[in-house]
Amino acid sequence: MAVTHPTRDNITLENLFVALGNPMRLRVVRALAAGGEHPCGALLTGVSKSTLTHHWRVLREGGLIWQKPSGRELLLSLRREDLDARFPGLLDSVLAAIDSADAAGPAPAAVGGSAAADGTAGPAGR
């Protein structure tokens, strides 16, 4: 069960933002930020194995996590040192934003899906 990780110099903002663009993966990053190694099946419950595998791949390829084989499972840890060296302050800002969003509660749902920010129907509806 060989896994590959990008080198520190190959971690890109584009891949980081793709990896951070999913609420489940944000929860994983938040949990891993507490430190230590965590079994891959212990971080997200009620999620299929194939979905977990997808999320771990995106996080690994984005340069956010290390995956280390341990027996029949993988242990996950946050690549804090590499992320802080490559993009100083970015991880702390992301973690602060996660905490702020959690404290504010869920975001309001969009109504109608096509309204413009000013409440009009947008260009097609004018």
DSSP file (Angstrom, degrees, kcal/mol; ACC not computed):
  #  RESIDUE AA STRUCTURE BP1 BP2  ACC     N-H-->O    O-->H-N    N-H-->O    O-->H-N    TCO  KAPPA ALPHA  PHI   PSI    X-CA   Y-CA   Z-CA
    1    1 A M              0   0    0      0, 0.0     2,-0.4     0, 0.0     0, 0.0   0.000 360.0 360.0 360.0  74.1    0.0    0.0    0.0
    2    2 A A        -     0   0    0     67,-0.0     2,-0.4     2,-0.0     0, 0.0  -0.658 360.0-172.2 -85.0 133.3    2.4    2.7   -1.3
    3    3 A V        -     0   0    0     -2,-0.4     2,-0.4    64,-0.2    64,-0.0  -0.950  10.7-145.5-122.6 146.7    1.3    6.3   -1.1
    4    4 A T        -     0   0    0     -2,-0.4    -2,-0.0     0, 0.0     0, 0.0  -0.878  10.2-165.0-113.4 146.1    3.1    9.2   -2.6
    5    5 A H        -     0   0    0     -2,-0.4    56,-0.1    57,-0.0     2,-0.1  -0.952  27.0-108.8-125.6 144.5    3.3   12.7   -1.2
    6    6 A P        -     0   0    0      0, 0.0     5,-0.1     0, 0.0    56,-0.0  -0.444  39.1-111.4 -67.5 147.0    4.3   16.0   -2.9
    7    7 A T    >   -     0   0    0      1,-0.1     3,-1.2    -2,-0.1     4,-0.4  -0.316  34.4-100.8 -68.3 163.9    7.6   17.3   -1.7
    8    8 A R  G >  S+     0   0    0      1,-0.3     3,-1.3     2,-0.2    -1,-0.1   0.907 125.0  51.4 -53.4 -44.4    7.5   20.6    0.2
    9    9 A D  G 3  S+     0   0    0      1,-0.3    -1,-0.3     3,-0.0    -2,-0.0   0.688 106.0  56.3 -69.7 -17.6    8.5   22.6   -2.9
   10   10 A N  G <  S+     0   0    0     -3,-1.2     2,-0.5     2,-0.1    -1,-0.3   0.387  76.3 110.4 -96.3   3.4    5.8   20.9   -4.9
   11   11 A I    <   -     0   0    0     -3,-1.3     2,-0.3    -4,-0.4    52,-0.1  -0.693  54.5-165.7 -77.0 123.2    2.9   21.9   -2.6
   12   12 A T     >  -     0   0    0     -2,-0.5     4,-2.1     1,-0.1     5,-0.1  -0.799  31.4-126.9-113.3 153.7    0.9   24.5   -4.6
   13   13 A L  H  > S+     0   0    0     -2,-0.3     4,-2.9     1,-0.2     5,-0.3   0.890 110.4  58.6 -60.5 -39.7   -1.7   27.0   -3.5
   14   14 A E  H  > S+     0   0    0      1,-0.2     4,-1.9     2,-0.2    -1,-0.2   0.934 109.4  42.1 -57.8 -48.0   -4.0   25.7   -6.2
   15   15 A N  H  > S+     0   0    0      2,-0.2     4,-2.3     1,-0.2    -1,-0.2   0.856 113.3  53.8 -69.1 -34.8   -3.9   22.1   -4.8
   16   16 A L  H  X S+     0   0    0     -4,-2.1     4,-2.2     2,-0.2    -2,-0.2   0.941 110.2  46.5 -62.0 -46.8   -4.2   23.4   -1.2
   17   17 A F  H  X S+     0   0    0     -4,-2.9     4,-0.5     2,-0.2    -2,-0.2   0.858 110.5  52.4 -68.2 -34.2   -7.4   25.4   -2.1
   18   18 A V  H >< S+     0   0    0     -4,-1.9     3,-1.0    -5,-0.3    -1,-0.2   0.946 112.1  46.7 -61.7 -46.7   -8.9   22.4   -3.9
   19   19 A A  H 3< S+     0   0    0     -4,-2.3     3,-0.5     1,-0.3    -2,-0.2   0.850 113.9  47.4 -64.7 -34.3   -8.3   20.2   -0.9
   20   20 A L  H 3< S+     0   0    0     -4,-2.2    -1,-0.3     1,-0.2    -2,-0.2   0.480  89.2  88.2 -85.7  -1.8   -9.7   22.8    1.5
   21   21 A G  S << S+     0   0    0     -3,-1.0    -1,-0.2    -4,-0.5    -2,-0.1   0.154  75.5  75.0 -85.3  20.5  -12.8   23.4   -0.7
   22   22 A N  S  > S-     0   0    0     -3,-0.5     4,-2.2     1,-0.1     5,-0.2  -0.997  73.4-139.4-135.1 130.6  -14.8   20.7    1.0
   23   23 A P  H  > S+     0   0    0      0, 0.0     4,-2.0     0, 0.0     5,-0.1   0.844 103.9  53.0 -58.9 -35.8  -16.5   20.8    4.4
   24   24 A M  H  > S+     0   0    0      1,-0.2     4,-1.8     2,-0.2     5,-0.1   0.928 110.4  46.9 -65.3 -43.0  -15.5   17.2    5.3
   25   25 A R  H  > S+     0   0    0      1,-0.2     4,-2.4     2,-0.2    -1,-0.2   0.855 108.7  55.4 -69.1 -32.9  -11.9   17.8    4.4
   26   26 A L  H  X S+     0   0    0     -4,-2.2     4,-2.4     2,-0.2    -1,-0.2   0.905 106.4  51.8 -62.4 -40.3  -11.9   21.0    6.5
   27   27 A R  H  X S+     0   0    0     -4,-2.0     4,-2.3     2,-0.2    -2,-0.2   0.892 109.4  50.1 -62.4 -39.1  -13.2   19.0    9.5
   28   28 A V  H  X S+     0   0    0     -4,-1.8     4,-2.9     2,-0.2     5,-0.2   0.936 110.0  49.2 -64.6 -46.5  -10.3   16.5    9.0
   29   29 A V  H  X S+     0   0    0     -4,-2.4     4,-1.7     1,-0.2    -2,-0.2   0.911 111.3  50.6 -59.6 -42.7   -7.7   19.3    8.9
   30   30 A R  H  < S+     0   0    0     -4,-2.4     4,-0.5     2,-0.2    -1,-0.2   0.921 112.5  46.1 -61.3 -44.5   -9.2   20.8   12.0
   31   31 A A  H >< S+     0   0    0     -4,-2.3     3,-1.1     1,-0.2    -2,-0.2   0.906 113.3  48.7 -66.1 -41.4   -9.0   17.5   13.8
   32   32 A L  H >< S+     0   0    0     -4,-2.9     3,-2.1     1,-0.2    46,-0.5   0.768  96.3  72.5 -70.7 -24.1   -5.5   16.8   12.6
   33   33 A A  T 3< S+     0   0    0     -4,-1.7    -1,-0.2     1,-0.3    -2,-0.2   0.729  82.7  70.7 -63.3 -20.8   -4.4   20.3   13.7
   34   34 A A  T <  S-     0   0    0     -3,-1.1    -1,-0.3    -4,-0.5    -2,-0.2   0.664 111.4-118.3 -69.9 -14.2   -4.6   19.1   17.3
   35   35 A G    <   +     0   0    0     -3,-2.1    -1,-0.2     1,-0.2    -2,-0.1  -0.204  65.9  73.0 103.6 167.3   -1.5   17.0   16.6
   36   36 A G  S    S-     0   0    0     -3,-0.1    42,-0.4    42,-0.1     2,-0.4  -0.094  80.2 -63.4  82.7 178.6   -0.6   13.3   16.5
   37   37 A E        -     0   0    0     40,-0.1    40,-0.2    38,-0.0    38,-0.0  -0.850  45.8-164.2-105.8 142.1   -1.4   10.5   14.1
   38   38 A H  E     -A   76   0A   0     38,-2.4    38,-3.3    -2,-0.4     5,-0.1  -0.981  26.8-109.0-128.6 136.4   -4.9    9.3   13.6
   39   39 A P  E >   -A   75   0A   0      0, 0.0     3,-2.0     0, 0.0     4,-0.4  -0.367  32.7-121.4 -59.9 141.7   -6.2    6.1   12.0
   40   40 A C  G >  S+     0   0    0     34,-2.3     3,-0.5     1,-0.3     4,-0.4   0.785 109.9  51.9 -60.1 -28.8   -7.8    6.9    8.6
   41   41 A G  G 3  S+     0   0    0      1,-0.2    -1,-0.3    33,-0.2    11,-0.0   0.482  99.4  65.4 -86.6  -1.1  -11.2    5.4    9.7
   42   42 A A  G <  S+     0   0    0     -3,-2.0    -1,-0.2     1,-0.1    -2,-0.2   0.558  89.1  62.6 -98.4  -8.1  -11.5    7.3   12.9
   43   43 A L  S <  S+     0   0    0     -3,-0.5     2,-0.5    -4,-0.4    -2,-0.1   0.851 107.3  31.3 -90.7 -35.7  -11.8   10.9   11.6
   44   44 A L  S    S-     0   0    0     -4,-0.4     3,-0.4     3,-0.1     2,-0.3  -0.977  72.3-163.3-126.3 118.6  -15.0   10.8    9.6
   45   45 A T        +     0   0    0     -2,-0.5     3,-0.1     1,-0.2    -3,-0.1  -0.706  70.0  27.5-100.4 153.8  -17.8    8.5   10.7
   46   46 A G  S    S+     0   0    0     -2,-0.3     2,-0.4     1,-0.3    -1,-0.2   0.718  91.0 120.7  74.0  21.1  -20.8    7.4    8.6
   47   47 A V        -     0   0    0     -3,-0.4    -1,-0.3     2,-0.0    -3,-0.1  -0.950  67.2-110.2-120.0 137.4  -18.8    7.9    5.4
   48   48 A S     >  -     0   0    0     -2,-0.4     4,-2.4     1,-0.1     5,-0.2  -0.222  25.5-117.0 -64.8 155.3  -18.2    5.1    2.8
   49   49 A K  H  > S+     0   0    0      1,-0.2     4,-2.6     2,-0.2     5,-0.2   0.871 115.4  53.6 -61.0 -38.2  -14.7    3.7    2.4
   50   50 A S  H  > S+     0   0    0      2,-0.2     4,-1.9     1,-0.2    -1,-0.2   0.882 109.1  48.7 -66.3 -36.5  -14.5    4.9   -1.2
   51   51 A T  H  > S+     0   0    0      2,-0.2     4,-2.4     1,-0.2    -2,-0.2   0.916 111.5  49.6 -68.0 -42.7  -15.5    8.4   -0.2
   52   52 A L  H  X S+     0   0    0     -4,-2.4     4,-2.9     1,-0.2     5,-0.2   0.936 108.9  52.8 -59.0 -46.3  -12.8    8.4    2.6
   53   53 A T  H  X S+     0   0    0     -4,-2.6     4,-2.1     1,-0.2    -1,-0.2   0.899 109.3  49.8 -57.6 -42.1  -10.2    7.2    0.1
   54   54 A H  H  X S+     0   0    0     -4,-1.9     4,-2.4     2,-0.2    -1,-0.2   0.941 111.8  47.2 -61.6 -48.4  -11.1   10.0   -2.2
   55   55 A H  H  X S+     0   0    0     -4,-2.4     4,-2.5     1,-0.2     5,-0.2   0.905 111.7  50.4 -62.8 -41.3  -10.8   12.6    0.5
   56   56 A W  H  X S+     0   0    0     -4,-2.9     4,-2.7     1,-0.2    -1,-0.2   0.906 110.4  50.7 -63.9 -39.6   -7.5   11.2    1.8
   57   57 A R  H  X S+     0   0    0     -4,-2.1     4,-3.1    -5,-0.2     5,-0.3   0.932 111.3  47.0 -63.0 -45.5   -6.1   11.3   -1.8
   58   58 A V  H  X S+     0   0    0     -4,-2.4     4,-1.7     1,-0.2     6,-0.2   0.921 115.3  45.9 -63.8 -43.3   -7.1   14.9   -2.3
   59   59 A L  H  <>S+     0   0    0     -4,-2.5     5,-2.3    -5,-0.2     6,-0.9   0.903 115.8  46.5 -65.5 -40.9   -5.7   16.0    1.0
   60   60 A R  H ><5S+     0   0    0     -4,-2.7     3,-1.4    -5,-0.2    -2,-0.2   0.946 114.3  45.9 -66.6 -49.2   -2.5   14.0    0.4
   61   61 A E  H 3<5S+     0   0    0     -4,-3.1    -1,-0.2     1,-0.3    -2,-0.2   0.786 108.5  58.0 -67.2 -26.1   -2.0   15.3   -3.1
   62   62 A G  T 3<5S-     0   0    0     -4,-1.7    -1,-0.3    -5,-0.3    -2,-0.2   0.604 116.0-117.1 -75.9 -11.3   -2.7   18.8   -1.9
   63   63 A G  T < 5S+     0   0    0     -3,-1.4    -3,-0.2    -4,-0.4    -2,-0.1   0.603  84.0 114.2  87.3  12.3    0.2   18.5    0.5
   64   64 A L  S   <S+     0   0    0     -5,-2.3    15,-2.6    -6,-0.2     2,-0.3   0.803  71.1  34.2 -86.6 -30.1   -2.0   18.8    3.6
   65   65 A I  E     -B   78   0A   0     -6,-0.9     2,-0.4    13,-0.3    13,-0.2  -0.890  61.0-139.4-129.5 156.4   -1.5   15.4    5.2
   66   66 A W  E     -B   77   0A   0     11,-3.0    11,-1.7    -2,-0.3     2,-0.5  -0.898  17.0-158.2-100.7 140.4    1.0   12.6    5.6
   67   67 A Q  E     -B   76   0A   0     -2,-0.4     9,-0.2     9,-0.2   -64,-0.2  -0.989  12.0-175.2-118.9 121.0   -0.3    9.0    5.2
   68   68 A K  E     -B   75   0A   0      7,-2.7     7,-3.1    -2,-0.5     2,-0.1  -0.965  25.1-122.9-120.8 123.2    1.8    6.4    6.9
   69   69 A P  E     +B   74   0A   0      0, 0.0     2,-0.3     0, 0.0     5,-0.2  -0.376  30.9 175.3 -62.2 138.3    1.2    2.7    6.7
   70   70 A S  E >   -B   73   0A   0      3,-3.0     3,-1.6     1,-0.1     2,-0.4  -0.789  61.7 -57.1-145.6  97.0    0.7    1.0   10.0
   71   71 A G  T 3  S-     0   0    0     -2,-0.3    -1,-0.1     1,-0.2     0, 0.0  -0.534 120.1 -15.7  66.7-124.8   -0.3   -2.6    9.7
   72   72 A R  T 3  S+     0   0    0     -2,-0.4     2,-0.3    -3,-0.1    -1,-0.2   0.327 130.7  55.1 -96.1   7.6   -3.4   -2.9    7.7
   73   73 A E  E <  S- B   0  70A   0     -3,-1.6    -3,-3.0    -5,-0.1     2,-0.4  -0.790  77.6-114.4-131.5 175.9   -4.4    0.8    7.9
   74   74 A L  E     - B   0  69A   0     -2,-0.3   -34,-2.3    -5,-0.2     2,-0.4  -0.914  18.8-143.3-112.5 140.1   -3.0    4.2    7.3
   75   75 A L  E     -AB  39  68A   0     -7,-3.1    -7,-2.7    -2,-0.4     2,-0.4  -0.875  17.9-150.5-100.3 135.5   -2.2    6.8   10.0
   76   76 A L  E     +AB  38  67A   0    -38,-3.3   -38,-2.4    -2,-0.4     2,-0.3  -0.833  19.7 168.2-107.3 142.1   -2.9   10.4    9.0
   77   77 A S  E     - B   0  66A   0    -11,-1.7   -11,-3.0    -2,-0.4     2,-0.3  -0.985  36.8-104.5-147.3 155.7   -1.1   13.5   10.3
   78   78 A L  E     - B   0  65A   0    -46,-0.5     2,-1.2   -42,-0.4     3,-0.3  -0.571  20.6-135.4 -80.8 139.6   -1.1   17.2    9.3
   79   79 A R     >  +     0   0    0    -15,-2.6     4,-2.7    -2,-0.3     5,-0.2  -0.353  48.7 150.3 -88.3  54.3    2.0   18.5    7.4
   80   80 A R  H  >  +     0   0    0     -2,-1.2     4,-3.1     1,-0.2     5,-0.3   0.902  66.1  51.1 -57.3 -47.2    2.1   21.6    9.6
   81   81 A E  H  > S+     0   0    0     -3,-0.3     4,-2.0     1,-0.2    -1,-0.2   0.927 114.1  43.9 -60.4 -45.3    5.9   22.1    9.3
   82   82 A D  H  > S+     0   0    0      2,-0.2     4,-2.5     1,-0.2     5,-0.2   0.912 115.5  48.2 -65.8 -41.9    5.9   21.9    5.5
   83   83 A L  H  X S+     0   0    0     -4,-2.7     4,-2.9     1,-0.2     7,-0.2   0.907 112.4  48.2 -66.5 -41.2    2.8   24.1    5.2
   84   84 A D  H  < S+     0   0    0     -4,-3.1    -1,-0.2    -5,-0.2    -2,-0.2   0.864 114.4  46.6 -67.1 -34.9    4.2   26.7    7.5
   85   85 A A  H  < S+     0   0    0     -4,-2.0    -2,-0.2    -5,-0.3    -1,-0.2   0.895 119.1  39.9 -72.0 -39.7    7.5   26.7    5.7
   86   86 A R  H  < S+     0   0    0     -4,-2.5    -2,-0.2     1,-0.2    -3,-0.2   0.910 135.6  14.5 -77.4 -43.5    6.0   26.9    2.3
   87   87 A F  S >X S-     0   0    0     -4,-2.9     3,-1.9    -5,-0.2     4,-0.5  -0.695  83.9-147.7-134.9  79.8    3.1   29.3    3.0
   88   88 A P  T 34 S+     0   0    0      0, 0.0    -4,-0.1     0, 0.0    -3,-0.1  -0.209  79.8   4.4 -55.2 129.8    3.7   31.1    6.4
   89   89 A G  T 3> S+     0   0    0      1,-0.1     4,-2.0     4,-0.0     5,-0.2   0.209  99.0 106.3  85.8 -15.4    0.5   31.9    8.3
   90   90 A L  H <> S+     0   0    0     -3,-1.9     4,-2.5    -7,-0.2     5,-0.2   0.946  79.9  45.9 -64.5 -49.1   -1.8   30.2    5.8
   91   91 A L  H  X S+     0   0    0     -4,-0.5     4,-2.8     1,-0.2     5,-0.2   0.913 112.7  50.7 -62.4 -42.8   -2.7   27.2    7.9
   92   92 A D  H  > S+     0   0    0      1,-0.2     4,-2.3     2,-0.2    -1,-0.2   0.890 111.1  49.5 -61.7 -38.4   -3.3   29.3   11.0
   93   93 A S  H  X S+     0   0    0     -4,-2.0     4,-2.2     2,-0.2    -2,-0.2   0.905 111.5  48.4 -66.1 -41.3   -5.6   31.6    9.0
   94   94 A V  H  X S+     0   0    0     -4,-2.5     4,-2.4     2,-0.2    -2,-0.2   0.936 112.5  48.2 -64.0 -46.0   -7.5   28.6    7.6
   95   95 A L  H  X S+     0   0    0     -4,-2.8     4,-2.4     1,-0.2    -2,-0.2   0.893 111.3  50.3 -62.9 -39.7   -7.9   27.1   11.1
   96   96 A A  H  X S+     0   0    0     -4,-2.3     4,-2.5    -5,-0.2    -1,-0.2   0.893 110.4  50.3 -64.6 -39.1   -9.0   30.5   12.5
   97   97 A A  H  X S+     0   0    0     -4,-2.2     4,-2.6     2,-0.2    -2,-0.2   0.890 109.6  50.8 -66.5 -38.7  -11.6   30.8    9.7
   98   98 A I  H  X S+     0   0    0     -4,-2.4     4,-2.5     2,-0.2    -2,-0.2   0.939 112.5  46.4 -62.2 -46.6  -12.9   27.3   10.4
   99   99 A D  H  X S+     0   0    0     -4,-2.4     4,-2.1     1,-0.2    -2,-0.2   0.893 113.1  49.6 -63.2 -39.9  -13.2   28.1   14.1
  100  100 A S  H  X S+     0   0    0     -4,-2.5     4,-1.7     2,-0.2    -1,-0.2   0.912 111.8  47.5 -65.2 -43.4  -14.9   31.4   13.3
  101  101 A A  H  X S+     0   0    0     -4,-2.6     4,-1.1     1,-0.2    -2,-0.2   0.892 111.1  51.6 -65.7 -39.6  -17.4   29.7   10.9
  102  102 A D  H  < S+     0   0    0     -4,-2.5     3,-0.4     1,-0.2    -1,-0.2   0.893 110.2  49.2 -63.0 -39.6  -18.1   27.0   13.5
  103  103 A A  H  < S+     0   0    0     -4,-2.1    -1,-0.2     1,-0.2    -2,-0.2   0.826 109.1  52.8 -69.2 -31.3  -18.8   29.6   16.1
  104  104 A A  H  < S-     0   0    0     -4,-1.7    -1,-0.2     1,-0.2    -2,-0.2   0.691 108.0-132.1 -78.4 -18.4  -21.2   31.6   13.8
  105  105 A G     <  -     0   0    0     -4,-1.1    -1,-0.2    -3,-0.4    -2,-0.1  -0.335  48.3 -20.4  92.4-179.5  -23.3   28.5   13.0
  106  106 A P  S    S-     0   0    0      0, 0.0     3,-0.1     0, 0.0    -4,-0.0  -0.271  71.5-108.5 -65.5 147.2  -24.4   27.1    9.7
  107  107 A A        -     0   0    0      1,-0.1     2,-0.1     0, 0.0    -2,-0.0  -0.451  42.1 -97.7 -70.8 146.3  -24.5   29.5    6.7
  108  108 A P        -     0   0    0      0, 0.0     2,-0.2     0, 0.0    -1,-0.1  -0.377  41.9-111.5 -64.8 144.0  -27.9   30.5    5.5
  109  109 A A        -     0   0    0      1,-0.1     2,-0.2    -3,-0.1     0, 0.0  -0.489  31.3-106.9 -76.3 145.2  -29.2   28.4    2.5
  110  110 A A        -     0   0    0     -2,-0.2     2,-0.6     2,-0.1    -1,-0.1  -0.507  30.6-138.3 -70.1 138.9  -29.6   30.1   -0.8
  111  111 A V  S    S-     0   0    0     -2,-0.2     4,-0.5     1,-0.1     3,-0.2  -0.889  79.5  -7.7-102.2 124.5  -33.2   30.8   -1.7
  112  112 A G  S    S-     0   0    0     -2,-0.6    -1,-0.1     1,-0.2    -2,-0.1   0.111  89.3-123.2  81.5 -25.1  -34.2   30.1   -5.3
  113  113 A G  S    S+     0   0    0      1,-0.1    -1,-0.2     2,-0.0    -3,-0.0   0.261  98.3  65.3  74.6 -13.9  -30.6   29.5   -6.4
  114  114 A S        +     0   0    0     -3,-0.2     2,-0.2     2,-0.1    -1,-0.1   0.369  66.6 117.9-123.8   5.9  -30.6   32.2   -9.1
  115  115 A A        -     0   0    0     -4,-0.5     6,-0.2     1,-0.1     5,-0.1  -0.481  62.5-121.9 -74.6 143.7  -31.0   35.5   -7.2
  116  116 A A    >   -     0   0    0      4,-2.7     3,-2.1    -2,-0.2    -1,-0.1  -0.307  31.9 -99.3 -75.6 167.1  -28.2   38.0   -7.5
  117  117 A A  T 3  S+     0   0    0      1,-0.3    -1,-0.1     2,-0.1    -2,-0.1   0.782 123.5  56.8 -60.6 -27.4  -26.5   39.3   -4.3
  118  118 A D  T 3  S-     0   0    0      1,-0.0    -1,-0.3     2,-0.0     3,-0.1   0.394 121.8-104.5 -88.1   5.7  -28.7   42.4   -4.4
  119  119 A G  S <  S+     0   0    0     -3,-2.1    -2,-0.1     1,-0.3     2,-0.1   0.380  82.4 123.6  92.1  -5.5  -31.9   40.4   -4.3
  120  120 A T  S    S-     0   0    0      1,-0.1    -4,-2.7    -5,-0.1    -1,-0.3  -0.294  78.5-104.7 -80.2 173.7  -32.8   40.9   -8.0
  121  121 A A        -     0   0    0      1,-0.3     4,-0.3    -6,-0.2     3,-0.3   0.477  61.0-118.1 -78.6  -1.3  -33.3   38.0  -10.3
  122  122 A G    >   -     0   0    0      1,-0.2     3,-0.8     2,-0.1     4,-0.4  -0.257  48.4 -47.6  88.3 178.7  -29.9   38.6  -11.9
  123  123 A P  G >  S+     0   0    0      0, 0.0     3,-0.9     0, 0.0    -1,-0.2   0.837 134.9  52.9 -58.9 -37.3  -29.2   39.5  -15.6
  124  124 A A  G 3  S+     0   0    0     -3,-0.3    -2,-0.1     1,-0.2    -3,-0.0   0.807 109.8  49.0 -70.1 -28.0  -31.4   36.8  -17.1
  125  125 A G  G <         0   0    0     -3,-0.8    -1,-0.2    -4,-0.3    -3,-0.1   0.403 360.0 360.0 -93.8   3.6  -34.4   37.9  -15.1
  126  126 A R    <         0   0    0     -3,-0.9    -1,-0.2    -4,-0.4    -2,-0.1   0.454 360.0 360.0 -92.0 360.0  -34.2   41.6  -15.8
